[in-house]
Every structure is written in structure tokens, then in C-alpha cells.
Amino acid sequence: MQVDELLKPFPIKEFHPFPRALLGPGSHEMIGPEALKLGFKKTLIMTSGLRGTDIVHKISESMKYHGVDTVIYDQVESNPKDYNVMDAVKMYQENTCDSFVSIGGGSSHDACKGARISVSHDGRNVNEFEGFNQSENPKNPPHIAVSTTAGTGSETSWAYVITDTTTDPNNPHKYVAFDDNSVTSLAIDDPVLYYDCPIDFTAQCGFDVLAHASEPYVSRLKFEPSLGNALHAIELTAANLREAVWNGQDLPGRQGMMYAQYIAAQAFNSGGLGIIHSISHAVSAFYDTHHGLNNAVALPRVWAFNMPVAYKQFAKIAGAMGVDTTHMTDVQAAEAALAASIRLLRDVGIPEKFTDVTQDSYSKNRLGQGPTKFYENEKTITGNDADVDRITNHVLGDACTPGNPKECTFTTVRPVVDHCLNGDLDDLLS
């Protein structure tokens, strides 16, 4: 089903399935028996490598103990690229694997979902599957997704996001593929694995959750089954993100964010997203900055942009974020929600605009790092008119944009993008 069909004023909405999941402390230790149940014999593990941890090694050894052979592809990048996917496909085929395990955050899961789709179509380029349900073969290798961050929720959604660096090397394009055939066979969310997630990544991933929750709550799709999950995920994020960031060994905070990210993804799975994600995809495409960071910068600006058509929804968001709205009008409460989002962003130490982001702004930052010449040359986010224009044009072509509650045109979106790059957050509160 294409975006324009999804958004028609028609009484039938489409619900997309979730995979089976194991959630809670110790659940990752079940991967060996679960892999056997799914028929794994030789599996390709896809991961970023998770430097500084032994998570990949432990999971691989557990699988070997249960009789499953493993091959490891550990070169998945943040904002996974088409070449990451195709290199993994080649390794899978050369080693005659029969299954996949992804370990990490959304990048590992998304790259793995793309690789599964490619493998089931004889190694066709992953970029051929951009869009809605473009794959033709519903039978692809089984896949267990093990999350080590509380952010994307890719382990339970029908979406995966890939950056196309090859179609036009001078104009990378980050796209969303929504495909029911990409849904994982089993999701494993164990908050104990989040303990090693760095402070800045924990904060950035948390704002990915807040974006995943708030966008379907105000989406023009108005998908009723998503609204309860969306609002509760906002509540869980507001209650637990600060603790997860600043006391990362605290199980209640980590577990609260685990549930928040899981149900937020289930909310957008059928309830849609908006231009928080579209802006994030565009900035990632051109600068390779972290998706969660991009969402955090865009979120307050997009909330302010959308409020005039969704005051009642944002008023309820304020309540979920802990604001006492008893004596407030809907407009006042909505503005309080915006202030609460900015307070949260500042409390967890995220840069406030894109031109504040430099090569040393956060750990594992890929700004100007390559490996392609395009990314090597993008060492600084300029925020000039040309930058604003190219990001705006990317936003307008993004698959998430049609779900935005307020109509998006170049004229209306460009000022939002400009403010994300150059504006002061305090301007939104005046």
C-alpha cells in the first residue's frame, strides 16, 4: 500500500503485524535455544561491533554452545549504507548461511532486514526495495534481533532505513522501506544489554523514542489502535530517560526505556510518522549524524510547527510528560508540552541546533569520517541557504512526510529546517 493510499479519507486502516518478542532482564540468554527452535544451523551475525563490550562474543559463543555455527559481519555503520547491506549479503552467500542475527540498535537491525530482503531476491541491490512492500518473495531467512539500545524499535516494526550512496554518489538519499516481509522472526529486548550504551547515545536514542511516540499520536492517519501505546510511551520516556542517561546501571530506568521504545515502535508501525523523521533522514543523508540526535534537534521545532492543527493532542502530551494541566487551556498545555520537551533535551545534554554539532560533539561521531569521498568532504554543518534548500527538498520526498498533521510544502517546511540548523530553542518559547 502506497503513502497516498494510506492517507485517503477511507474508513479502512491497515494494521501491520508484530513479531514474537522476549522482553526483560536475562532474555538475551535465550538466544541459543530460540535459534534452534527456528531451525538455525549457520547464521550471519550483523552488528556494528559494539566496541568496548563483549556482547557480540557472548551471544556468538552461546549460539555455538547450542550447535549453531556463526559468521560475523561487524562493519554496520550508523545510518546503515547500501554497501553495508550488500557486503553482508555477499558474506551470507559465500558462507552458505541459512539465518540472521542482528545485535545492536536500529542500524544493525535495519541493515539486517535489508540484507534478508536482498538474499530472498537472489542478491538484488537493496536500493531496489525502497518504498512500500516492494519485495516479491515472502519467504526470507529467519532473523532474531537483539537490541542493545532503547531507541529505534526496529526489532518490532515493518520498516527499515538505508542510505543510498551509489545511485547518485554526490547526492546521498536516505530512504525508508516499509515491508511486511522484513518483520523479524523474534525480537529480544534485554535492558541489561543497555548498561554499556554510552551516555550521549542513550540520550539521543531516547529522543528517537519520543519522536516515535509523539508522531503517530498527532499523525493525520489518526490510527486509533496506536494512540494508547503512543501516549504511554511518551509517559515512560519522560519518567525514565533522565535516569537511564545519568544512572545507566539503574535497572528501572533502563527497563522503563526498553518498554518505551518497544511500544513507541508499535505505535508508529501502523500509526505513521511525520517530518521529525523526515528532517532527521535528510540530515543523516548529507552529514551521517546520529538519527536520534537529529530527531532531538528537530522535535521541538516540528512540535511548534504542528501545534496549530493539533492543540488537543499536544495538551494530552503535556500531561503524559508530567505537566499539571488542570487549569490550562489546550493551547497553554500544548505550549507547556513544548517547554517540557526542551527541558528534557537540555537535561540530557543534547546539542540544540545542527550547526552546534561538530566532530567532537558526541562519541562515535561520524561527521566528516567517510568512508566515501562525499562524507569525507562534509566535515561541518554549514546551515547556509544551499544547505537548507537541499535538506528541505529531501524532506519533501521522504516517505514519512505525508503522515505529518500539518500540510508540508517547500514554503512551509523550509523555515522549520532553517530553524533546526540555525535557530535558538528559546525562540519557540517566546
C-alpha positions in Angstrom: 0.0 0.0 0.0 1.5 3.4 -1.1 1.5 6.6 1.0 -1.2 8.3 -1.0 -3.5 5.3 -0.5 -2.8 5.2 3.2 -3.8 8.8 3.6 -7.1 8.7 1.7 -10.1 9.6 3.9 -11.3 6.0 3.8 -12.7 4.1 6.8 -10.3 1.1 6.4 -6.9 1.5 8.0 -4.1 -1.1 7.7 -2.6 -2.8 10.8 0.9 -4.3 10.4 1.9 -7.4 12.4 4.5 -7.5 15.2 7.0 -10.4 15.7 7.1 -12.6 18.8 9.3 -11.0 21.5 11.1 -11.8 24.7 11.5 -8.8 26.9 13.2 -8.3 30.3 16.4 -9.0 32.1 18.2 -12.2 31.0 16.1 -12.6 27.8 19.3 -12.5 25.6 20.4 -15.7 27.2 17.6 -17.5 25.5 19.0 -16.9 22.0 20.7 -20.3 21.7 17.5 -22.4 22.3 15.4 -19.9 20.3 17.7 -20.2 17.3 17.5 -23.9 17.4 13.7 -23.7 17.6 13.7 -21.6 14.4 15.9 -24.1 12.6 19.2 -22.1 12.6 22.3 -24.1 11.5 24.7 -21.4 10.3 23.9 -17.8 11.0 25.3 -14.5 9.9 25.5 -12.1 12.9 25.2 -8.5 11.8 26.5 -5.8 14.1 28.4 -2.6 14.4 31.0 -4.4 16.5 29.9 -2.7 19.8 33.4 -1.6 20.7 34.3 -1.9 24.4 31.8 -4.6 25.1 31.8 -8.4 24.8 28.1 -8.7 23.9 28.7 -10.0 20.4 31.2 -12.6 21.6 28.9 -13.8 24.4 25.9 -14.2 22.0 28.0 -15.9 19.4 29.5 -18.3 21.9 26.1 -19.1 23.3 24.8 -20.0 19.8 27.8 -22.2 19.2 27.3 -24.0 22.5 23.8 -24.9 21.3 25.1 -26.2 18.0 24.6 -23.2 15.7 27.6 -22.1 13.7 28.2 -18.3 13.3 29.8 -15.9 10.9 30.2 -12.3 11.9 29.8 -9.2 9.8 30.7 -6.3 12.2 31.0 -3.4 9.8 27.5 -2.0 10.0 27.7 1.8 10.2 25.4 4.3 11.9 22.8 5.2 9.3 23.5 2.0 7.5 24.6 2.3 3.9 23.6 0.3 0.9 27.2 -1.1 0.7 26.9 -2.4 4.3 23.9 -4.4 3.3 25.4 -5.7 0.1 28.7 -6.6 1.8 26.7 -8.6 4.3 24.7 -10.3 1.6 27.9 -11.4 -0.1 29.3 -12.8 3.2 26.0 -14.6 3.8 26.0 -16.2 0.3 29.7 -17.1 0.4 29.3 -18.9 3.7 26.1 -20.6 2.8 24.3 -19.3 5.8 20.6 -20.0 6.5 19.7 -17.3 9.1 20.4 -13.9 10.5 21.0 -12.4 14.0 21.3 -8.6 14.4 22.9 -7.2 17.5 22.8 -3.5 18.3 20.5 -0.7 17.7 18.4 0.3 14.7 21.4 0.4 12.3 22.2 -3.3 12.8 18.6 -4.3 12.7 17.8 -2.2 9.6 20.8 -3.4 7.7 20.0 -6.9 8.5 16.3 -6.6 7.4 17.6 -5.1 4.1 20.0 -8.0 3.7 17.3 -10.6 4.3 15.1 -9.0 1.6 18.1 -8.9 -0.8 19.0 -12.5 -0.1 15.5 -13.7 -0.8 15.7 -12.0 -4.2 18.9 -13.6 -5.3 21.1 -10.7 -4.1 19.4 -7.9 -5.9 20.5 -4.4 -4.7 18.8 -3.3 -1.6 18.0 0.1 -3.1 15.5 -1.6 -5.4 13.2 -2.2 -2.5 12.7 1.4 -1.4 9.1 2.3 -0.8 6.1 0.2 0.4 6.0 -3.6 0.1 8.3 -3.7 -2.9 9.7 -7.2 -2.2 8.0 -10.0 -4.1 9.2 -13.1 -2.1 7.5 -13.5 1.3 10.0 -16.3 2.2 13.2 -15.0 3.5 15.7 -16.3 6.1 14.7 -16.2 9.8 16.0 -13.3 11.8 16.5 -12.8 15.6 17.0 -9.1 16.5 18.8 -8.5 19.8 18.6 -4.8 20.9 21.4 -3.1 22.9 19.9 0.4 22.8 16.5 1.8 23.7 15.7 3.8 20.6 14.6 2.7 17.2 12.3 -0.2 17.9 13.3 -1.7 14.5 13.2 -5.2 16.1 9.3 -4.9 16.2 8.5 -2.8 13.2 7.9 -3.4 9.4 10.3 -0.5 8.5 14.0 -0.4 7.7 16.0 2.7 6.7 19.0 2.6 4.4 21.2 5.4 2.9 21.6 5.0 -0.9 25.2 6.2 -1.6 25.6 4.7 -5.1 22.7 5.8 -7.3 24.0 9.4 -7.1 27.3 9.5 -5.1 27.1 13.3 -5.0 23.6 13.3 -3.6 23.1 10.5 -1.0 19.5 9.6 -0.3 18.2 8.1 3.0 15.0 6.2 2.4 12.5 4.2 4.4 11.4 0.8 3.1 8.2 -0.4 4.7 7.8 -4.1 4.0 5.8 -6.7 5.9 8.3 -9.3 4.6 11.0 -7.6 6.6 9.5 -8.2 10.1 11.9 -10.1 12.3 11.2 -13.7 13.4 11.9 -12.9 17.0 12.7 -9.7 18.9 14.8 -9.8 22.1 14.9 -6.7 24.3 17.1 -7.1 27.4 17.7 -4.0 29.4 20.8 -5.5 30.9 22.4 -5.1 27.5 21.7 -1.4 27.6 24.1 -0.9 30.5 27.1 -0.4 28.2 25.3 2.2 26.0 27.2 5.5 26.2 25.6 8.4 27.9 25.2 10.5 24.8 23.8 7.6 22.7 21.4 6.8 25.5 20.1 10.4 25.4 19.9 10.5 21.6 18.2 7.1 21.3 15.7 8.3 24.0 14.6 11.2 21.7 14.2 8.7 18.9 11.6 7.1 21.2 9.9 10.4 21.9 9.7 11.1 18.2 8.3 7.6 17.5 5.7 8.1 20.2 4.6 11.6 19.5 4.4 11.5 15.7 1.7 8.7 15.5 -0.2 10.4 18.3 -0.7 13.6 16.2 -0.5 11.9 12.8 -3.1 12.6 10.1 -3.6 8.9 9.9 -5.4 9.0 13.3 -5.0 5.3 13.8 -6.9 4.6 17.0 -5.1 1.4 18.0 -1.8 3.3 18.0 -2.8 6.1 20.3 -2.7 4.4 23.7 0.7 3.0 23.1 1.9 6.3 21.7 0.8 8.3 24.8 2.1 5.7 27.3 5.5 5.6 25.5 5.7 9.4 25.9 4.9 9.0 29.6 7.5 6.3 30.1 10.2 8.3 28.3 9.5 11.4 30.3 9.7 9.4 33.5 12.8 7.3 32.7 15.1 8.9 30.2 17.0 11.2 32.6 17.6 8.2 34.9 18.7 6.0 32.1 21.2 8.7 30.9 22.7 9.7 34.1 22.5 6.5 36.1 22.9 3.9 33.3 23.4 1.0 35.6 20.0 1.6 37.1 17.7 -1.3 36.0 14.3 0.5 36.5 15.4 3.4 34.2 16.8 1.1 31.6 13.8 -1.2 31.7 11.4 1.8 31.5 13.1 3.0 28.3 13.1 -0.6 27.0 9.3 -0.7 27.2 9.0 2.9 25.9 11.0 2.2 22.8 9.2 -1.1 22.2 5.6 0.2 22.4 6.5 3.5 20.6 7.7 1.5 17.6 4.5 -0.5 17.7 2.6 2.8 17.7 4.2 4.1 14.6 4.2 0.7 12.9 0.6 1.4 11.8 0.1 4.9 13.0 2.6 6.7 10.9 5.4 9.2 11.4 6.0 12.8 10.3 8.6 15.4 9.5 10.7 15.0 12.7 11.8 11.8 11.0 11.9 13.3 7.5 14.3 16.1 8.7 16.4 13.5 10.6 16.7 11.3 7.5 17.8 14.3 5.4 20.5 15.5 7.8 21.7 11.9 8.2 21.9 11.5 4.4 24.1 14.6 4.0 26.1 14.5 7.2 25.9 11.0 8.6 24.9 12.4 12.0 23.2 10.1 14.5 19.5 9.6 13.8 18.4 10.1 17.5 20.4 13.3 17.7 18.7 14.6 14.6 15.3 13.7 16.0 16.1 15.5 19.2 17.0 18.7 17.4 14.0 18.6 15.1 11.4 17.5 17.6 10.7 20.9 19.4 10.7 22.8 16.1 8.2 20.3 14.5 6.0 20.2 17.6 5.8 24.0 17.3 5.0 23.8 13.6 2.3 21.2 14.1 0.6 22.7 17.2 -1.9 24.9 15.4 -3.6 21.8 13.9 -3.2 19.6 16.9 -3.6 21.6 20.2 -5.8 19.0 21.9 -3.3 16.2 21.2 -0.3 18.2 22.4 -2.3 19.2 25.5 -2.6 15.5 26.3 1.1 15.0 25.6 1.9 17.6 28.2 0.0 15.6 30.8 2.0 12.5 29.8 5.2 14.4 30.2 4.3 15.2 33.8 2.8 18.7 33.4 -0.1 19.6 35.6 -2.5 21.0 33.1 -5.5 21.2 35.4 -6.1 25.0 35.0 -4.7 25.3 31.5 -6.4 25.8 28.1 -5.4 23.3 25.4 -3.2 26.0 23.9 -1.4 26.7 27.2 -1.0 22.9 27.8 0.4 22.4 24.3 2.9 25.1 24.9 3.8 23.5 28.2 4.5 20.2 26.3 6.9 22.1 24.0 8.7 23.6 27.0 8.9 20.2 28.7 10.5 18.7 25.5 13.1 21.4 25.5 13.8 21.0 29.2 14.3 17.2 28.6 16.6 17.8 25.7 18.7 20.2 27.8 18.7 17.9 30.9 20.2 15.0 28.9 22.8 17.2 27.2 21.9 17.1 23.5 23.1 19.9 21.1 20.3 22.4 20.5 20.8 23.0 16.8 22.5 21.3 13.9 25.2 23.9 13.5 26.3 23.2 17.1 27.2 19.7 16.1 31.0 19.2 15.5 33.3 16.2 15.1 33.8 16.1 18.8 30.1 16.7 19.9 29.5 13.0 20.9 31.2 9.6 20.9 31.3 7.6 17.7 30.5 10.7 15.7 30.9 10.1 12.0 30.8 13.7 10.8 33.4 14.0 8.1 34.7 10.5 8.7 33.9 8.9 5.3 34.4 6.2 4.1 33.1 7.7 0.9 34.5 10.9 -0.5 31.2 12.6 -0.1 31.2 12.1 3.6 34.9 12.9 4.0 34.1 16.3 2.5 31.1 17.1 4.8 33.1 18.0 7.9 30.9 20.9 9.0 27.2 21.5 9.0 27.1 24.9 7.4 23.4 25.9 7.7 23.7 28.2 4.7 20.9 28.7 2.2 22.0 25.9 -0.1 22.2 23.5 2.9 18.7 24.5 4.0 17.3 24.0 0.5 18.8 20.6 -0.1 17.6 19.3 3.3 14.1 20.8 2.6 13.9 19.1 -0.8 14.9 15.7 0.8 12.2 16.2 3.5 9.5 16.7 0.9 10.5 13.4 -0.8 10.6 11.4 2.4 8.1 8.6 3.0 7.3 9.9 6.5 6.3 13.4 5.4 2.7 12.5 4.2 1.8 11.4 7.8 2.6 14.9 9.2 -0.6 16.5 10.6 0.1 19.9 9.0 0.5 20.2 5.3 4.1 20.3 4.1 5.3 22.4 1.2 8.7 23.9 0.4 7.4 27.2 1.6 6.1 25.9 5.0 8.9 23.4 5.7 11.9 25.5 4.8 11.6 27.8 7.8 11.4 24.8 10.1 14.6 23.3 8.6 16.3 26.7 8.8 15.5 26.9 12.5 16.7 23.4 13.1 20.1 24.4 11.6 20.4 27.9 12.9 17.7 28.9 15.3 17.6 29.3 19.1 15.2 27.0 21.0 14.3 29.8 23.3 12.6 31.5 20.3 10.0 28.8 20.4 9.1 29.7 23.9 8.5 33.4 23.4 
